[in-house]
Amino acid sequence: MSQFAKIAAIEYVLPAQTLSNEDLSRDFPEWNVDKIFGKTGINNRQIVGVDECASDLAFQACEKLLNAIDLDRSAIDFIILCTQSPDYFLPATACILQDRLRLSTQCGAFDYNQGCSGFIYGLGLAKGLIETGQAKNVVLVTAETYSKYIHPADKSVRTLFGDAAAATLIQATEGGPYIDRFRYGTDGAGAKNLIVPIGGARHPSALNEAPELYTDDSGNARTDANLYMNGSAIFEFSMTRIPQLFASLFDESFTLEEVDLFAFHQANKFMLDSLRRRLKLPADKFIAEFEHCGNTVSSSIPIALKELMVKGVLTPGKTVVGVGFGVGYSWAGCVIKW
């Protein structure tokens, strides 16, 4: 009998330290609290400590998940970790996570480097493992600590990003498909528009121990060892590619009217409002759950889904369209049946 991949549970964690709009307003007096919230739709971002890594958040999220479900950890046969903040270049952080979680040594584990489209990509990977009979219980972990890459004087990104990790259990079951209609896209020509230039093999940190500090035309300061985002280019990309992706999810066999909720990457208020208007989607079906945590990159969609589960909005039988987009450029969409 055929088996189908289905989301069974989601848990997430945020680090303890809060970066509020009041904190940011003190650092950037030209931006008051109301202006920051008006532009971003964000009140707080949670930030890791100096000695805290994405893998620590990932571990906490997985422990929270495993404690919440009725499944022995020995039954987990695959763990997939989406992160752009690995502990090391090698080994894979997923392997370290497998050991910390005391999972079976017969459990598969790997990392993949993906950003804001990462959750959708991960669902596609989990679906492939389960529906080809390679796994029955897959934990998809998304964990990111962009704060470690952000210069404290760069308000263009410091106001947006928060750190987080989410753990999603995807299980084999009957009666599907429950996760389907995947669409993907990539345009590496946009890589330079959301990037940390120094730190990898192309420009190693060891050869750039004192990178030059520079200030852009908007007064944001950073070095090439910090996160750089060309906001206008990212916006243009999103407003061009995402409507095309979105349209490709629908045809005669699946229509817009069948969708209960739209779960887009929770980038910021301006981006989401613009996309919702462009796509003519009803506000009551369009998820916005980022005020308390900011843009958490690959964790933004599972966090939003979990918040709606807690609120009783996302219940069994609902149909969700998920759309992720960002760094790469990379984008992906799918249909999720609860």
N, C-alpha and C positions, 0 to 999 in steps of 0.2 A: 504493500500500500504506500502511496506517495506521502512524503512528509513535507510540511511547509514551515517556513520560518515565521515566528510571531513574537512581537515584543511582549514579554511577560511582566517585567518590572523595571523601574527606573529609580535610582537614588542619586543625590548629588551632595557635594560639600563645598563650602566657601571657607577661605582662610579667616582668621580671627580679626586681623587688622583692617579697619575701615578707613577709606579715603572718601570723605564726604565733599559735597559742594562747598561747604563752609571752609574746609581745609584748602581746597583749590582756590577759592576766592581770596584767601589770605596770601597765597603764593602768587596769584595773578590778579591784582587789584582792579585791573581794567575789565575783568569778567566777574560780575556779581553773581550771587547764588541763583537769582531768577534767570539771568542770561544763560548760565550753564545748563540749567534744567530745560529752558526753552529750546536750546539748540540740540540737546542730546536726549532729553527725556529720562535722564539718569539722576538719581539722588545720591547713591552710594556705590562704591566699588570696593570689593574686598581684596586685600593685597597680602601676598605671602611675606614672611619674615626673611631675614638675610640667609638663614640656614635651612630654609624650607624650599623644597623643590616640587615640580609638578608630580613626580612619582609619589611624594608624600601625600599629596591631595588624592592622587589616584588610589593609593592604598586605603585611605580613609573612606573614599566613596565605595570601593569594592567591599570593604568590611561592613559598611552600612547596608549595602545591597544583600550580602550573604546573610546578615543577621535578620533581614526583613523577610526573606523568602523561605519557603519550606522545601529546601534542597540542600543536601549535603555537599560540601565544597569538593568532595572527591568526584562528584558528578560533572563538574565543569571540565569540559574537554577542549576548550579553546579560549584564549584571552587575546584580544586585539586592542592595541593601544595607539590612539591617535594623539600625537603631540609634536610640537615644534620646539619644545623645551626639554629634550631628553637629559637624563643624568650624565650620559657620556656619549661620545661619538660611537663607541662600541664598548660593551655589548648592548644589545637591544634592551631598553628599559623594561619591556614586557617580560623578559626573562627574569630580571631582578624582582619584578612584581609577582611573578609566579611563585618564587621562593618565599617572599615576605608573606604571601597569602596562604602558604602551605598547601598549594594545589598539587595535584598529582603530577609526577614526572612524565606521565603519558599525555599531559595537556600541551597542546600546541600554543605557541606564543610568538607574536611579532609586533613590531612598531610600524607605523606608516606616518610619514611627514605630510600632513595636510592641515589646512587652517579652517576657514569658516564653512567650507563645504564638507568637512571631514566626517560629520555624523552621518550624512547621507551616503557617502562613500563607504563608511563602515557598515551600514545596514546592508549595502550591496554585497560586501565581502562576507558578512555573516550569512546572508541568504544563500550565497554560493556554497559555503561550507556545509550548511544544513541540508539544502535541497539536493546536493550530490551525495549525501550520506556520509560525509566526512566528520560531522559533529552533530550533537543533539542539544548541547547547552553552551552557548557562546556568550561570553561577557565582553561587550564592547565598551571600552573605556576611552573617554575624551578628557584630556588634562592639559591645562595650559597656564603658564606664568609669564605672560607678556610683560608684566611689570619689571621683570629683571632686564628687559631690553630697552625700557623707556627712560630717556633722560628726564630728570626732574624739572627741567626748564622748558620742556616741549608740551605745551598745553594742547596741541592739536591731537595728540594720542593719549596723553595722560588723563584727559577728561572722559575718554571713551572706554578704555579697556579695564576689565577686572579679571582676577585670577579665579579659577574654579576647576573642579573635576566632576564628571558624571559617569556613572556605571549603569549600563543597560543590559539586562538579561534578555537574550533572544533564544527561544526554544523551538524545538521541533514539535509540530502538532499536526493534526489532520484538519481537513476542511477548508484549506486556503484556496488561492494565495491571500496572505495578509499583508505582505510587503511586496510591492510590484510596480510595474511601469517605470523602471529606472531610466533616467536620461542623464547624460554626462556631457561636460564640455570643458575645454582647456584652451587657453591662449597665452602661451609663455612669453609673448611679446610684451605683456604687462607685468612681467616679473619685477622689473625695476621700480614699480610704483607702490609696492608694499614689501619691504625688504630690510633685513639687517645685513649690511654689506660685508662687515668684517666678522670673522669667527669660524668660517668653514674652511675647507681645503683651498678654495680659490684665493682667499685673502686671510691667511691664518692670523690669529690673535698674537702669536709669538713674534710675528714680523711687524706687528702694528701695536706695540705696547703703549704708545702715547698718541692715539689718534687725535687729529686736530678738531677742536670745537669750532663750530660755525653756527651762524644765525641766519635763518631764512627771512624772506621779505615780510613775513607775518610776525616776526619776533620770536620764533620758536628756535631754541638752541638744542643741538645734538651733535654727536660725532658719528662716524661711520660704523662704530660698534653698537649704535643704538638703532631702534626701530625707526624707519622712515616710512611715512605714508603720504602719497600724493592724493589728497582727499578729492580734488576735482576730477582726477582721472578715474579713481575708484567709483565715484558717483556716476560718471559717464558710462563706464563699463557696465555697471549694475543696471542702469536705466535702458541700456541697449540689449544686453544679453539675457537678462532675466525675463523680460516679457516674451522673448523668443522661446526660451526654455519652458516657461509656463504654458504657452500655447501648445507646445509639443506633447504635453501630458494628456491632452484631451482629444477625443475623436467620437465617432458615432457610438462606440461601445462604453465610453465613460465621459460623462458630461459634467460641467461646472455645477449644475444643480445637485449633483450627488455628493458634493463635498460639504462636510459639517464645519471643518476648521482648516485654516491655512497657517501652517507653522513655517515661517520664513526665518532665516538667520537673523537673530536679534541684534542688528548692527547699531542702530541709534534711531531716535524718533524721526529726524529729518529724512533719512533714507527710507524707513519703513512707510512713513506717510506718503512719500513721493511714489513708491512702488504701488502702494494700495490704490492711490488715485489713478495712476497710469493703467492699472489692471482692472479698475472699476470694481473692486471687491468690497463687500459690505464690512463695515467696521466691527460689527458684532461677531463676525466669523474670523477676523484677522487677529492673530495672537500677538500681544505686546506684553511680555513679562521680563523686563530687564531693568526696571527702575531701581530695584534693590541690589543689583549686582553688576550692571554695566554690560558691555560687549565681552562675553566670555569665550569668543572664538568658536572652537568646535563643540563646546559644551552648551552653547546658547540654545539650540533647539531642544535637546533633552531636558534642560532646566525648565524651559517654557512648558514642555509637555507635562513634566512632573507637577509644576505649579497648577496646571489645569486639572490634573488628576486629583490633587489634594482638594481643590475647590469644588470638585464634583461636576465639572464641565465636560471633561474628557472621560467618557464612560464606554463600556463595551457596546459594540455596534456602530460607533462613530467612525467616520471616514475622514482622514487627515491628508492634506497635501503638504509634503515637506520640501523646502527649497533652501539649499545652502549655496553661498557664493562669496568669493573674496580672493585672498592671497593666491597668487599663481600666474595669471588669473585661472581660477578653477570654479566650476559651478556644477550643481547636480540637483536633481529633483526625483521624487518618487511619491507613491500613494501608499498610505499606511492605514490598514483597517484594524480597529481596536477590538 
